[in-house]
Amino acid sequence: MVKYFSSLFLFLFSLAVFGQNIETKVSVDTTDYLIGDFINLNINVNHPKAIEIFFPSIKDSLKKLELVSSLPVDRTEDEKNVFLTYKFVLAGYDSGAFIVPSFTIPYKTKNDTALQLVQTDSILLFIHTMDVDTTSEIMDIKQPLTIPLDWTFIIIVALAVIFAGIIGYYLIVKYMKKKKGTGEEIVIKKLPHEEALDSLNDLKEKKLWQKGFIKEYHTEITGIIRKYYEERFNLPALELTTSEVLDHLKNRAETQGIVDLTGSFLSNADMVKFAKYIPMDSINEEMMNQAEQIIGMTIPNSEIKGENDV
């Protein structure tokens, strides 16, 4: 019966309705659809430029048909007329006969506030399920297909898994070692006199003055003693002149015994550094002796006692 009715209709349906010089035409792809097929609905509205169209929403008018989407409106015009094509995609999910209803399109002319109406045509559609041949023999359900093993692919995947495992193991071991190595270390800070004596021993090993670097030798040895004064007596000796250092030492009871020794020590170095004085070897050796003597005379008694106990 469905095939009989569908053969009575053409693939394109249209109706030209003339009202106030407005022409409408409705068309679809065909009148025969399967359930779920897309139905392309076009509504053409041609009107003079003096007319303004207010195209309505068609969703609520479709009833048993579903509006899938509304496509952009095509618009062209000539000197007198405007040609509009409203495009929609519909679908039906039940079998039977369905009607694309007539739509009422409001419009008005320029200089006229009153709305007028024009009607489109309706279209009869048939939606059905796929035909089943009941006369053919019933076939058994086919067994699932067996996909043959691709050994090349399996080997590649296995190697990738093994490689990833090796890399993961390496990263975990490295992380654990790093974590273990970042444990808080106990740092034993040297006492001021210990650090100064170690620096003097390092200076001896450099043999600067023996190699002709006399100014560098005197600069470095006085720097060691000045730094020792800063840490031992909280005295900014690295920033002070020789006379300023001596003034600070004179005002401290604990440094009275090294004032003259410090004066001789720093004065000899100043002559080399600023007056381009070239001292004899004995003076260079004496500078080291004086530096060690200054440190030895200023070690706190409590520290000397502690070292003797050890």
URPECOR-V163621 format. One record per residue. D_LAST is the distance of its C-alpha to the last C-alpha in Angstrom with 1 decimal. Layout:
D_LAST + D_LAST
This chain:
117.5 + 114.4 + 115.4 + 118.9 + 117.9 + 115.3 + 118.0 + 120.1 + 117.6 + 116.7 + 113.1 + 113.3 + 114.7 + 115.6 + 117.7 + 118.8 + 119.3 + 120.8 + 120.4 + 120.6 + 120.1 + 116.8 + 116.6 + 114.2 + 113.6 + 111.4 + 110.4 + 108.2 + 107.4 + 109.6 + 110.9 + 109.4 + 105.7 + 103.4 + 101.1 + 98.1 + 99.7 + 99.2 + 102.4 + 102.6 + 104.7 + 106.0 + 107.9 + 109.7 + 110.9 + 113.0 + 114.2 + 115.4 + 112.9 + 114.4 + 113.1 + 109.6 + 108.4 + 106.2 + 105.2 + 104.3 + 101.5 + 102.9 + 100.2 + 101.9 + 105.3 + 104.3 + 104.3 + 103.6 + 102.3 + 98.7 + 97.8 + 95.0 + 94.6 + 96.4 + 96.5 + 96.8 + 100.4 + 102.2 + 104.2 + 106.8 + 109.7 + 112.7 + 114.8 + 116.1 + 114.2 + 110.7 + 109.8 + 107.0 + 105.7 + 103.5 + 101.7 + 100.3 + 98.9 + 100.0 + 99.6 + 101.2 + 99.6 + 102.7 + 105.8 + 109.2 + 111.1 + 109.4 + 110.7 + 109.0 + 110.6 + 112.4 + 110.2 + 111.4 + 110.3 + 110.7 + 111.7 + 113.2 + 114.9 + 114.0 + 115.4 + 115.9 + 113.4 + 115.2 + 113.5 + 115.7 + 115.0 + 115.6 + 115.2 + 113.9 + 115.3 + 113.7 + 113.0 + 113.2 + 110.5 + 110.1 + 106.7 + 106.6 + 104.4 + 104.4 + 107.5 + 107.0 + 109.3 + 110.3 + 112.6 + 109.9 + 108.3 + 105.1 + 102.3 + 99.3 + 95.9 + 94.1 + 91.0 + 87.8 + 87.3 + 84.6 + 82.4 + 81.6 + 77.9 + 76.6 + 74.2 + 73.1 + 72.1 + 70.3 + 68.3 + 67.3 + 66.1 + 64.2 + 62.4 + 61.6 + 60.2 + 58.0 + 56.9 + 56.0 + 54.1 + 52.0 + 51.3 + 50.4 + 48.0 + 46.3 + 45.9 + 44.6 + 41.9 + 41.0 + 40.8 + 38.6 + 36.2 + 36.1 + 35.7 + 32.8 + 31.2 + 31.6 + 29.2 + 26.8 + 23.8 + 20.4 + 19.8 + 16.4 + 17.4 + 15.7 + 15.3 + 18.3 + 16.7 + 15.0 + 18.4 + 20.3 + 18.5 + 19.1 + 22.7 + 23.1 + 22.1 + 24.6 + 27.2 + 26.8 + 27.5 + 30.7 + 32.2 + 34.4 + 35.8 + 36.3 + 38.5 + 40.5 + 38.9 + 38.2 + 38.9 + 36.7 + 33.9 + 34.2 + 34.7 + 31.5 + 29.3 + 30.6 + 30.3 + 26.5 + 26.2 + 28.7 + 26.8 + 23.6 + 25.7 + 27.0 + 23.7 + 22.0 + 25.1 + 27.3 + 29.8 + 32.3 + 31.9 + 33.1 + 36.4 + 36.9 + 38.6 + 37.0 + 38.9 + 37.9 + 34.2 + 34.6 + 36.6 + 33.9 + 31.2 + 33.7 + 34.0 + 30.3 + 28.9 + 25.4 + 26.7 + 29.2 + 27.3 + 27.4 + 31.0 + 32.7 + 30.1 + 30.4 + 34.2 + 34.4 + 32.1 + 34.1 + 37.4 + 37.1 + 36.3 + 39.3 + 41.6 + 40.7 + 40.9 + 44.0 + 45.9 + 45.6 + 44.2 + 43.1 + 40.4 + 39.9 + 37.1 + 35.4 + 35.3 + 33.7 + 31.0 + 30.7 + 30.2 + 27.0 + 25.8 + 26.7 + 25.0 + 21.6 + 22.3 + 23.2 + 20.0 + 17.9 + 20.1 + 19.8 + 16.1 + 15.9 + 14.4 + 12.6 + 10.8 + 10.1 + 8.8 + 6.5 + 5.2 + 5.4 + 3.8 + 0.0
